[in-house]
Amino acid sequence: MKEDIFKSHLKKKSQSKLALSISLFIVLLTSTGYIFNSKGVIFLFYISCFVFFYNLLIHFLLEKFDI
């Protein structure tokens, strides 16, 4: 039982790191205006920033409190 909980926690941490790195990549991609320089990209930038900070908060909680 404890092994399953430990594996689940490690899986959550690795998924959190993956989500954080993907959202950071999307934020950097949209912030440079690499795709298109339009209002749609600016909107995507704000959405991706929100997602990045949300993932950063989840990652911080997983690391700090071992949820």
Backbone hydrogen bonds, N-H to C=O, Kabsch-Sander energy under -0.5 kcal/mol:
donor,donor_aa,acceptor,acceptor_aa,energy
5,I,1,M,-1.7
6,F,2,K,-2.4
7,K,3,E,-2.6
8,S,4,D,-2.3
9,H,5,I,-2.2
10,L,6,F,-2.3
11,K,7,K,-2.2
12,K,8,S,-2.2
13,K,9,H,-2.2
14,S,10,L,-2.3
15,Q,11,K,-2.3
16,S,12,K,-2.1
17,K,13,K,-2.1
18,L,14,S,-2.1
19,A,15,Q,-2.5
20,L,16,S,-2.2
21,S,17,K,-2.3
22,I,18,L,-2.4
23,S,19,A,-2.4
24,L,20,L,-2.0
25,F,21,S,-2.1
26,I,22,I,-2.1
27,V,23,S,-2.3
28,L,24,L,-2.5
29,L,25,F,-2.4
30,T,26,I,-2.5
31,S,27,V,-2.1
32,T,28,L,-1.3
33,G,30,T,-0.5
34,Y,29,L,-1.3
38,S,36,F,-1.0
42,I,38,S,-1.5
43,F,39,K,-2.3
44,L,40,G,-2.3
45,F,41,V,-2.3
46,Y,42,I,-2.0
47,I,43,F,-2.1
48,S,44,L,-2.9
49,C,45,F,-2.2
50,F,46,Y,-2.0
51,V,47,I,-2.4
52,F,48,S,-2.5
53,F,49,C,-2.5
54,Y,50,F,-2.1
55,N,51,V,-2.6
56,L,52,F,-2.4
57,L,53,F,-2.1
58,I,54,Y,-2.2
59,H,55,N,-2.5
60,F,56,L,-2.4
61,L,57,L,-2.4
62,L,58,I,-2.3
63,E,59,H,-2.2
64,K,60,F,-2.9
65,F,61,L,-2.0
66,D,62,L,-0.7
67,I,61,L,-0.6
